[in-house]
Amino acid sequence: MSIELAAFTTLALRREGPVLHVTLNRPEVRNAMSLTMVRELRAVLAQAEADGQTRVLVLRGAGGHFCAGGDIKDMAGARAKLAENPNAMAETNAAFGELCVAYAHTPLALVTVLQGTVMGGGFGLACVSDVALADDTVVFRLPETSLGLVPAQVGPFLVERIGYAETKRLAVTGAKIDAAEALRLRLVHEVHIEDEALEWALARVVKGILACAPGALAATKKLLAQARFTPPAALVPEAARVFSAAVLGPEGVEGTLAFVGKRKPAWVPEEAQTGGASAS
């Protein structure tokens, strides 16, 4: 199944071989995440996972911001439906959490490029990404408690990303987190000042991902997710099973033959093999 790049109204898509660039494209509202955008992000992920071509998803925002949180119009719409559906607000909120869960569980590599405001569902997507790159304009915001609200969907992903103690501190202070603190907390993995440096960092990260076997990468992500909740001793049999399957599978055979033959394995794109990869 191929992805129709022009089929989305809130996203701009661009393909570079096995890399699918997905841009949140509502710059007039700092890419506020409407329910339409949530549905489209879920759809593009499902299609990318099924197309047999995509290996890396790169998420970013248009107009200098990643995402300003949920769209207020959708919240107002949910409030207006409460008389006929008492669960309308909870269902609207749950959609953002379900989006982040879907991206957290993807077997594809997920890279976020973060600039400007990062809030709400966008904050959640940043937390579940495998690699988070940022420029020095990035500001993570967690203002819910200062507004009488609860960071209900973002909170659990923050705990997973940076730990309970730091998440509690940020939540009870209604924090605003700049690039330097985001790097210190490991909300992001790299910060770059120049746009060109950020794009080169993205190209370097993507090149590194594409040097990894896609099946092995997916299996590793799944095993590491299990390791968060399972003591190492209890995980030994499963880890051994996963390792054995990899060694004896086609990727393991190809990787070994490539190493012995002093060549790149078949899953490395041709431009990376010749050193021709460039920033996009």
N, C-alpha and C positions, 0 to 999 in steps of 0.2 A: 504494500500500500504506500503510495507516495503522498506527500503533503502538498496541498494546494496553497501556495505561498500568499495568494491574494484573497483567501477565503475568510480572513479574520478582520473584524472592524476595530478592535482595541489593541491589536498587536501588529507589529511589522516584522516579517520573517525574511531571513536571508540565509541561503545555504552556501557553504564552502565545503564541498565533498562530504565527509562524514560529520562535519560540524554544522549544527543548526543554531543560528543566532536569532534569538527571540527578544524583541524590544517592546516593552510596555509603552504603548503609543497614545497616551492622552496627555500630552505636555501642557495643555491649557489648564489642567487641574493637577499638575505635578504627578500625573499618572496614578491618580486616586483609583483604587481597585473596586470597580463596579462588579455586580454579580455577572454581568456579561463578560467582563475580563476574566473572572474566576472560571466561568464555563469554558472560555476559549483557551485559557492556560491548561485546564484539565484535558481539553480535546487535543491540543497540540502535543502534549506529553504522551497521551495514549497513542496518537498516530506515529510519533517519533519512535516509541518503543516497539511498534509493530512493523515499521517500514523496512527493517533489515538493512538500513543504510546509515542511520544516525548513530553516532557513538558519543558525541559530546553535545550538550545543550549549554549555550551561553545566554544568560539572562541579563538584561540591562534596561535602563529607562531612557526615554527620549527627553530632550530639552534640559539636560543638566540635573535631573532628579531621578531617583530610582522609583520610589512609590510613597505617596503621602498618606497611605492607610486606606481604610474603607471609604467608599463614596457615601456622603451624607444623604444623598437622594435615596439610596437604597435603604438606609436606616430609617428615614422618614416614611418610606413606603411600607416597611415592615411594621412600624408603629401604627400606621393607618389600618393595617389588616388585623390588628389584635382582637377586635370585636368578633370577627368571623373565624380567626385562627389564633388562639392564645399562645401558640408556639412559634408564631411568625418571626419574632425577634431572635429566638434561640436558633431557629433553622437558618436564618440569614447569617448569624455569627458562626454557626457550625460549618458553613460552606468554606469559610476562610481556613479553618483548621483542617478540614478534609483536603483542601488544596495543598497545604504544606505537608500533610502526611503522604499524599501521592508523590510529591517531589522528593520527600525524604527517602521513600522506598524505591525510587527508580533505579534500575540496574545501569542506566546510562551515567556517564560522568556529568556532573552539574557544576558549572562555574558561574558566579555572579560578579558583575562589574558594577560597583556601587558608587554613586555620586549624589551629592545634594541630600535631600530628605529621604530617610528610610523609616517607615512607620508601618504598623498594622500587619496586614498580610505580606507586605514587602519585607518587613522585619523578619517574619517567619521564614520566607524563602531564603533570605540571607543566612539565617541560622542553619538551615538544612543543606546548604550548598556544600559541595566537597571542597571547593576552593573559592575564597572570597577575596577579590581584589578591589581596591578603592583608591580614589584620589583624595586630596586633602580638603575637599569641600564637603565630604560626607558627614552627615549628622544623623545619628540614630536617636529617635525620640520614643519615650515611653511615658506619655503624659496622662495615661488613663486615670490613675488614682487622684490626680490633681483636678480632674473633671468629674469626680464622683463615679467613675467607671472602674472596670476591672480589665487588665490585660489578659483576658481569659484564654485566647488562642495562642498568643505570643508567648505567654509565661512558660508553658511546658517546654517549648523549643529553646527558650533562653536557658532554662535549667540544664537542659541537655548540652547546650553549647558551652556555657561558661560556669556552670555549677550553681548550687542552691544559694550559697552565701552571697555571691555577687549579684545574682538575679534578685534576691530579696532586697538588697541595698538599693538597686536601681529602681525597683518597683515602688518602694515606700518613699523614695525621694522624687518620683516623677521625672526621672533623669533625662538629660540631654547629653549625648555622648559624641564627642568630636572624634576626628580621625586618629589622633594620638592615643586617646583612651581606648578606642575601638581596637587598635592594634595591641595595646597592652592587655586587654581582656581577651584577645584572640577572637573577637567577633569578626575581624578580618585578618587575613594572613599577610597581606602586603599593602602598603600605602605608597602611592606615587604622586609627585607634584605636577609633573608635566603630562599633558594628554598623550604625547608621543610615547613617553615612558610607560604609561598605563597600557597602551596598545601593544607595545613590545612585550610587556610582562604577560599579557593575555596570550600573545602568539607563542611565547616560551612555554607557558603552562599547557596550552593545547597541544603543542608539539610533544611535550612529555607524556601527556595522556595517550596520544595516538601511538606512542612507542610501546604502550602496554596492550596485551591481548584483551580484546573486549570481553570474552567469556571469563577470563581470569579476573579482570577488573570487577565484573558484576558479582562473581562468587566471593571476592574479597570484601566488597561492600556489605554483602549479606552476612558474612561471618563476623565482621567487625560490629555490625548492628547487634548481633546476638551476644557478642562479648560484653556489651554495655550492661547486660542484665544477668549474665551467667558467670559464675566463678571459673577461672581458667581450668581447674582440675576437671570440672564437669563438662568442659567443652572439648577435652582432648579427643574423645572418639569422633565427634562431628568434624573437628578440624582435620583429623587424619583421613576421614572419608573424603572431605573436600580436596585435600592435597592429592590423594591417590587418584581421584577422578581427573584432576588437572594434569598430573604427570602422564597418565595413560591416555588422555584425550588428544584430539587432533592439535590443539594449541600447544600442549606440552611437547608433543613429538616435533612439531614445526619449530618451536623455540629452541629445542635441543639441537636439531639439525642445522638451524641457522647459526647458532653459536659455534658449533664445530666447523661449519663451512665459512665462518667469518663473514657472514652477510646479514642483512636486516631480515627479520621474519616477515612473512607475507602480509601481516596485518598493518605494517607500517606504510602509510601512503607514499607513493612514488616520489613526490616533491620533498618529503622529509628524508627519504633515503639519499637523495642527491644533494641535500643541504639547501634546497631552494625555498623552504618555507619562509614566509614573510609576514609581517604584522598586517592585520586586516582592519 
